[in-house]
Amino acid sequence: MDPIDTLRRPEYTGENRCAPCTAVNAAAVAVAAAVAGARRRSLAVPVLAVGAALIYLRGYVVPGTPEFAPKLVRSLGLEDQFRHVAADGESERQRESDDLVTDTDPQELLGAMFHHGVLEEGERDDDALYLSEAFETAWREELADLRAADSGDLVAATAEVVPFEAEGERRYGGVSVEGEEGVVWLRPTNATGDVAAVRAMERVGVPESLRAPATTPLRLFTPECPACGGDLEERTVDDGCCGGTMGIEDTPTRDVLACVDCEAEVHVFDGDEEAA
């Protein structure tokens, strides 16, 4: 094995690199190089080069960085600067929205879901909502069809269901659709689930204007994992600060609806939702 490969930590580099961790370690390496250079000028460049290489390969060089770096950045009041860097780095796609549409009246959506038999109230708990048996069956059938299709079919299908003229492509590890009226980027799991939901809503007569907006709230009711067909459960996952963010807005833990088999995440609960 290449000795360099033994140093690599892909879970903390590339798309998983954490901006606060990188910044704090870069500062630490710069200080170490300055101290070394003050003692012997010839040491500054090697220290700087080795430190930079380790940050590039491993994500950080100071032990415990994932635990203390985000807290340090917050304590210094630098959240906005890192948030700005993250936005600039991802300006070509819609960042972590994973929504087809978000600006529709929630009451109108809910009324349509009841009227067309997508949702129904539970018999024993008036506050609980469930998928109707007919709609759940339709959604499962559409999910199975999409899983059997190739990735190109999923891209084309996603472009068809967004509420504007768009063309799609595989990009940034997901499905990106772009048109004159907007850009939408979806993780493959959400693209599969949302497209299947739109097709199932078409089967039960939901108006076209409400199908795409309904996909985000309907993720809470996804009957099976869009990626593999497995069962879904509510769970809490621990992200630390590294492993999937270039900003520092993520909390150390997230409550999610995820697959018990392939661990694909279907929905991330926000503060107003309750996860079991």
C-alpha positions as CSV (number, residue, x, y, z in Angstrom):
1,M,0.0,0.0,0.0
2,D,1.2,3.5,-0.8
3,P,2.4,5.1,2.5
4,I,0.4,8.3,1.6
5,D,-2.8,6.2,1.4
6,T,-2.3,5.2,5.0
7,L,-2.4,8.9,6.0
8,R,-5.6,9.7,4.1
9,R,-8.8,10.2,6.1
10,P,-11.6,10.5,3.5
11,E,-14.2,10.9,6.2
12,Y,-12.7,14.3,7.0
13,T,-11.6,15.5,3.5
14,G,-13.0,16.3,0.1
15,E,-16.8,16.9,0.3
16,N,-16.6,15.9,4.0
17,R,-14.1,18.6,4.9
18,C,-15.1,20.9,7.7
19,A,-14.2,24.6,7.1
20,P,-13.8,25.5,10.8
21,C,-11.5,22.5,11.4
22,T,-9.4,23.4,8.3
23,A,-9.1,27.1,9.3
24,V,-8.2,26.3,13.0
25,N,-5.5,23.8,11.9
26,A,-4.1,26.1,9.2
27,A,-3.7,28.8,11.9
28,A,-2.0,26.3,14.2
29,V,0.4,25.1,11.5
30,A,1.2,28.7,10.7
31,V,2.0,29.5,14.3
32,A,4.1,26.3,14.6
33,A,6.1,27.3,11.5
34,A,6.7,30.8,12.8
35,V,7.9,29.4,16.1
36,A,10.2,26.9,14.4
37,G,11.5,29.6,12.1
38,A,12.3,31.9,15.0
39,R,14.6,29.2,16.4
40,R,16.1,28.2,13.1
41,R,15.0,29.8,9.9
42,S,15.5,26.7,7.8
43,L,12.8,24.8,9.8
44,A,9.9,27.1,8.9
45,V,9.3,25.9,5.4
46,P,9.4,22.1,6.3
47,V,7.0,22.6,9.2
48,L,4.6,24.6,7.0
49,A,4.8,22.0,4.2
50,V,4.3,19.0,6.4
51,G,1.4,20.6,8.3
52,A,-0.3,21.7,5.0
53,A,0.1,18.2,3.6
54,L,-1.4,16.6,6.7
55,I,-4.4,18.9,6.6
56,Y,-4.9,18.1,3.0
57,L,-4.7,14.3,3.5
58,R,-6.3,14.0,6.9
59,G,-8.5,17.0,7.4
60,Y,-6.7,18.2,10.5
61,V,-3.5,17.7,12.5
62,V,-4.4,18.9,16.0
63,P,-5.9,16.1,18.0
64,G,-9.6,16.6,19.0
65,T,-10.2,19.2,16.3
66,P,-13.7,18.0,15.4
67,E,-14.8,18.5,19.0
68,F,-13.4,21.9,19.7
69,A,-13.0,23.8,16.4
70,P,-16.7,24.7,15.8
71,K,-17.1,25.8,19.4
72,L,-13.9,27.9,19.1
73,V,-15.2,29.6,15.9
74,R,-18.6,30.3,17.5
75,S,-16.9,31.8,20.6
76,L,-14.9,34.2,18.4
77,G,-18.1,35.3,16.6
78,L,-17.0,34.0,13.2
79,E,-20.1,32.0,12.2
80,D,-21.1,34.5,9.4
81,Q,-17.7,34.4,7.8
82,F,-17.7,30.6,7.5
83,R,-21.3,30.6,6.4
84,H,-20.4,33.0,3.6
85,V,-17.5,30.7,2.5
86,A,-19.8,27.7,2.4
87,A,-22.3,29.5,0.3
88,D,-19.7,30.7,-2.2
89,G,-18.3,27.2,-2.5
90,E,-21.7,25.8,-3.5
91,S,-23.1,28.7,-5.5
92,E,-23.7,26.5,-8.6
93,R,-26.4,24.4,-7.0
94,Q,-29.3,24.9,-4.6
95,R,-27.6,24.1,-1.3
96,E,-29.2,21.4,0.8
97,S,-32.7,22.5,0.1
98,D,-33.8,19.1,-1.3
99,D,-37.2,20.6,-2.0
100,L,-39.1,20.7,-5.3
101,V,-41.2,23.7,-4.1
102,T,-41.6,25.5,-0.8
103,D,-43.9,28.5,-1.3
104,T,-47.4,27.0,-1.2
105,D,-50.1,27.5,1.4
106,P,-49.9,24.6,3.9
107,Q,-53.6,24.6,4.6
108,E,-54.4,24.4,0.9
109,L,-52.0,21.5,0.6
110,L,-53.4,19.6,3.6
111,G,-57.0,20.1,2.3
112,A,-56.0,18.7,-1.1
113,M,-54.3,15.7,0.5
114,F,-57.5,14.9,2.4
115,H,-59.9,15.7,-0.5
116,H,-58.0,13.4,-2.9
117,G,-57.5,10.5,-0.5
118,V,-53.8,10.9,0.0
119,L,-54.0,11.3,3.8
120,E,-56.6,10.2,6.3
121,E,-57.0,10.5,10.1
122,G,-56.4,7.6,12.3
123,E,-59.3,5.8,13.9
124,R,-57.9,5.9,17.5
125,D,-56.0,9.2,17.5
126,D,-57.6,12.3,16.0
127,D,-54.3,14.1,15.9
128,A,-52.5,11.3,13.9
129,L,-52.4,11.3,10.1
130,Y,-51.7,8.3,7.8
131,L,-51.4,7.5,4.2
132,S,-54.6,6.1,2.7
133,E,-54.2,2.4,1.7
134,A,-54.9,3.3,-2.0
135,F,-52.3,6.0,-2.1
136,E,-49.7,4.0,-0.2
137,T,-50.1,1.2,-2.7
138,A,-49.7,3.6,-5.6
139,W,-46.6,5.2,-4.0
140,R,-45.0,1.8,-3.4
141,E,-45.6,0.7,-7.0
142,E,-44.0,3.9,-8.3
143,L,-41.0,3.5,-6.0
144,A,-40.5,0.0,-7.3
145,D,-40.6,1.1,-10.9
146,L,-38.1,3.9,-10.3
147,R,-35.6,1.6,-8.4
148,A,-35.8,-0.7,-11.4
149,A,-35.0,2.1,-13.8
150,D,-31.5,3.4,-14.6
151,S,-30.0,6.6,-13.3
152,G,-30.7,8.4,-16.5
153,D,-34.4,7.7,-16.2
154,L,-34.4,9.2,-12.7
155,V,-32.8,12.4,-13.9
156,A,-35.3,12.7,-16.7
157,A,-38.2,11.9,-14.4
158,T,-37.1,14.5,-11.9
159,A,-36.9,17.2,-14.6
160,E,-40.4,16.3,-15.6
161,V,-42.0,16.8,-12.2
162,V,-40.4,20.1,-11.2
163,P,-43.0,23.0,-11.8
164,F,-41.0,24.7,-14.5
165,E,-39.3,23.8,-17.8
166,A,-35.9,22.2,-16.9
167,E,-33.2,19.8,-17.9
168,G,-31.5,17.5,-15.5
169,E,-28.1,15.9,-14.9
170,R,-26.2,13.9,-12.3
171,R,-24.2,16.5,-10.4
172,Y,-22.5,16.8,-7.0
173,G,-23.5,13.2,-6.1
174,G,-27.2,14.0,-6.7
175,V,-29.8,15.0,-9.3
176,S,-29.6,18.6,-10.5
177,V,-32.4,20.1,-12.6
178,E,-32.1,23.6,-14.0
179,G,-34.2,26.0,-16.0
180,E,-34.8,29.7,-16.5
181,E,-37.1,29.8,-13.4
182,G,-34.8,28.0,-11.0
183,V,-32.5,25.3,-10.0
184,V,-33.3,22.3,-7.8
185,W,-30.8,19.8,-6.4
186,L,-31.9,16.6,-4.8
187,R,-30.1,13.7,-3.1
188,P,-30.9,10.5,-5.1
189,T,-33.0,9.1,-2.3
190,N,-35.2,12.2,-2.2
191,A,-35.4,12.4,-6.0
192,T,-36.7,8.8,-6.1
193,G,-39.2,9.4,-3.3
194,D,-40.4,12.7,-4.6
195,V,-40.8,11.6,-8.2
196,A,-42.7,8.5,-7.1
197,A,-44.9,10.6,-4.9
198,V,-45.8,13.0,-7.7
199,R,-46.7,10.1,-10.0
200,A,-48.8,8.5,-7.3
201,M,-50.6,11.8,-6.7
202,E,-51.3,12.0,-10.4
203,R,-53.0,8.6,-10.2
204,V,-55.4,9.8,-7.5
205,G,-56.2,13.1,-9.1
206,V,-54.2,15.7,-7.0
207,P,-54.0,18.9,-9.1
208,E,-50.7,19.3,-10.9
209,S,-50.0,22.6,-9.2
210,L,-50.0,21.0,-5.8
211,R,-48.1,17.8,-6.5
212,A,-44.5,19.1,-6.4
213,P,-45.2,21.3,-3.3
214,A,-46.6,18.3,-1.4
215,T,-43.5,16.2,-1.8
216,T,-41.6,17.7,1.1
217,P,-44.2,17.2,3.8
218,L,-45.1,13.8,2.4
219,R,-41.5,12.6,3.1
220,L,-42.6,12.1,6.7
221,F,-45.1,9.4,5.4
222,T,-42.7,7.6,3.0
223,P,-43.9,4.0,3.1
224,E,-40.5,2.4,2.4
225,C,-36.9,3.4,1.7
226,P,-36.8,4.9,-1.8
227,A,-33.2,3.7,-2.3
228,C,-33.6,0.0,-1.4
229,G,-37.2,-0.7,-0.3
230,G,-36.2,-1.4,3.3
231,D,-38.1,-0.3,6.4
232,L,-37.7,3.2,7.8
233,E,-37.3,4.3,11.4
234,E,-36.8,7.5,13.3
235,R,-33.3,7.7,14.8
236,T,-30.7,10.2,16.1
237,V,-27.4,10.3,14.2
238,D,-24.2,11.9,15.5
239,D,-22.3,13.9,12.9
240,G,-19.7,15.6,15.0
241,C,-18.5,18.6,13.0
242,C,-16.9,16.8,10.1
243,G,-18.4,14.4,7.6
244,G,-20.6,16.4,5.4
245,T,-20.5,20.1,5.9
246,M,-18.5,23.1,4.8
247,G,-20.3,25.3,7.3
248,I,-20.9,25.3,11.0
249,E,-24.7,25.5,11.2
250,D,-25.2,21.8,11.7
251,T,-25.8,20.5,15.2
252,P,-23.8,17.6,16.5
253,T,-26.8,15.3,16.4
254,R,-29.8,15.2,14.0
255,D,-33.1,13.4,14.3
256,V,-33.8,11.7,11.0
257,L,-36.1,9.3,9.3
258,A,-33.7,6.7,7.8
259,C,-33.5,3.2,6.3
260,V,-32.7,0.4,8.8
261,D,-30.9,-1.5,6.0
262,C,-29.0,1.0,3.8
263,E,-29.1,4.0,6.2
264,A,-30.3,6.4,3.5
265,E,-31.9,9.4,5.1
266,V,-35.4,10.4,3.9
267,H,-36.2,13.3,6.2
268,V,-34.4,15.5,8.7
269,F,-36.7,16.6,11.5
270,D,-36.5,20.3,12.5
271,G,-37.2,21.8,15.9
272,D,-41.0,21.9,15.3
273,E,-41.3,18.2,14.6
274,E,-41.2,15.4,17.0
275,A,-39.1,12.3,16.3
276,A,-39.7,9.2,18.4
